Amino acid sequence: MSDTQTREEQRGEQILAVFDTAFGELLAADPAAFRVKFRKMAGSAFAFYRGSAGLFYADLEREQRGGPYLDERTSRVWIHGDLHAENFGTYMDANGRLVFNVNDFDEAYVGPFTWDLKRFAASVALIGYAKALGDEQISELVRVFADAYRERIHALATGAKNDEVPPFTLDTAEGPLLGALRDARALTRFGLLDSMTEIRDFERRFSAGGGAIDLDAATRYKVLAAFDGYLETLPESSLTRPDSYRVKDVVGRRGIGIGSAGLPSYNILLEGNSDALENDVVIYIKQAQTPAVSRHITDAAVRDYFQHEGHRTVISQRALQAHADPWLGWTELDGSGQLVAEVSPYAVDVDWSDIDEPEEIAAVVADLGRATATMHSAADDESGHSLVPFSTERAIDAAIAADEEGFADLLVDFAHSYGARTRADHQIFVDLFRNGRIPGL
């Protein structure tokens, strides 16, 4: 066996060990869902990267006690945890405004701010490679991201408040971000309801099929009890009309996406803000998962801050996302923490398949760098959460200022090295999967 084969075999064992830690219990409970997940991950190096955050953090763990730009404060910032180029999109905020920003906070935690930036930078390298961009072009894109992040963090640290830096809305966004917002605006609540429900006996109910699972009486009772617990976690501002919490129907669903394979979930249909049938609301209850990054953060104060993973997800999202979904809350079901949120009719992700020219990619990447900086600066001593009791933007700004020139270089070097590592890992994973080497499948 050659040295290359030996290294690939060793890396394959590392991948299997990380996957067993991250997915073992869920995979044993629902192998079919993971066959779907893994086939999606096999589709491309980027899809593999999206589904293997645990491997990414296992590789980064050596930085846990130090590294460039990391000190006692910048190692303890609220981070997204899975910041890649496809985890941005539109949502309707609590003020009824369409916003383009970071979404999907299932992996959010408290840790080194550079881990978010490195995860994003490597995703840019993977997208650039898939679009046949040269290494210099990829380097420039990562520098654009780094410079935009640096500029926004510095502006926030030296006087600008988050509310003085406008979010990306229909009035302020440009290019593909504006396109996504316009697409979201064209969507309707009625369209979502029409795709998931029907009118039976003069009342709206979930439609059969389409992934919906009928519940037995005992399960339905447990879900409704969990719903009652969830209502207690909503902020006062969300409790506007008591009728809005009247349950019309409940069904089960099973997650089969790259990030939610094997996780049981439920959809609940609620009365809307009037007696009309077109403004009913669909919320989901989903078992929250252990974030990959948390396995590599040893701070007991962080771990003990959260009641369970559902509580962690919600508190993290409320900290990182200004004016979060008013339906966002948590509960418990069968002893597991659950995330509860609206199935939004206004969710549109940025579509990278239509963004091909380097100049256009650069403009989007710059906007995402600014959005990332705004997110990192939102959750600190002014956010009402005691877990990060200092100004994150000032701490990050000071750390970068100590070596301004090296900041972009750090992300560029990492993007290339980890992008290459992921492409090789993807091939190793495909061979493991297709040759029946993944235990439990």
Buried (B, 14 or more C-beta within 10 A) or exposed (E): EEEEEEEBEEBBEBBBEBBBBBBEEBBEEBBEBBBBBBEBBBEBBBBBBBBBBBBBBBBBEEBBEEBBBBBEBBBBBBBBBBBBBBBBBBBBBBEEEBBBBBBBBBBBBBBBBBBBBBBBBBBBBBBBBBBEBEBEBBBBBBBBBBBBBBBBBBBBBEEBEBEEBEBBBBEBBEEBBBBBBBBBBEBEBEEBBEEBBEEEEEEBBBBEEEEBBEBEEEBBEBBBEBBEBBEEBBEEEBEEEEEBBEBBBBBBBBBBEBBBBBBBBBBBBBBBEEEEBEBBBBBBBBBBBBBBBBBBBEBEEBEEBBEBBBBBBBBBBBBBBBBBBBBBBBBBBEEBBBBBBBBBBBBBBBEBEEBEEBEEBBBBBBBBBBBBBBBBBBBBEEBEBEBBEEBBBBBBBBBBBEEEEEBBBBBBBBBBEBBBBBBBBBBBBBEBBEEEBBEEE
